[in-house]
Amino acid sequence: MTEQQLREQEFQIARYRHLEREVTDPLAACLLHSIIEDLEAELRRNRPDWHGPCD
């Protein structure tokens, strides 16, 4: 992945995290969490120094 694609994926993860916090439907929250985990795993494969957001 290019540096631009990696940044876009980090932005997408942040957007999904925001949605996960806002959603009230438990199924939607579960699905969003699964999507976030998949995106983060892919990002870790492509950028080994990435450890996720500092919450």
C-alpha positions in Angstrom: 0.0 0.0 0.0 1.1 3.5 -0.6 1.5 6.0 2.2 -1.7 7.8 1.0 -3.7 4.5 1.1 -2.4 3.8 4.6 -3.5 7.3 5.8 -6.9 6.8 4.1 -7.3 3.5 5.9 -6.4 5.1 9.2 -9.1 7.7 8.5 -11.6 5.1 7.6 -10.9 3.2 10.9 -11.4 6.4 12.8 -14.8 7.0 11.1 -15.9 3.5 11.9 -14.8 3.9 15.5 -16.9 7.0 15.7 -19.9 5.2 14.3 -19.4 2.4 16.7 -19.6 4.8 19.7 -22.7 6.5 18.3 -24.8 3.5 17.1 -27.5 2.2 19.4 -28.3 -1.1 17.6 -26.3 -4.0 19.2 -26.1 -5.9 15.9 -24.8 -2.8 14.1 -22.2 -2.2 16.9 -21.0 -5.8 16.6 -20.7 -5.5 12.8 -18.8 -2.2 13.0 -16.5 -3.7 15.6 -15.8 -6.6 13.3 -15.1 -4.3 10.4 -12.7 -2.2 12.6 -10.8 -5.3 13.7 -10.4 -6.5 10.1 -9.2 -3.0 8.9 -6.8 -2.8 11.8 -5.4 -6.2 11.1 -4.8 -5.3 7.5 -3.2 -2.0 8.5 -0.8 -3.9 10.9 0.2 -6.2 8.1 1.0 -3.2 5.9 2.4 -1.0 8.5 4.0 -3.1 11.3 4.8 0.0 13.4 1.1 0.9 13.7 -0.4 0.1 17.1 -3.7 1.8 16.9 -5.1 5.0 18.4 -4.0 6.2 21.8 -7.3 6.1 23.7 
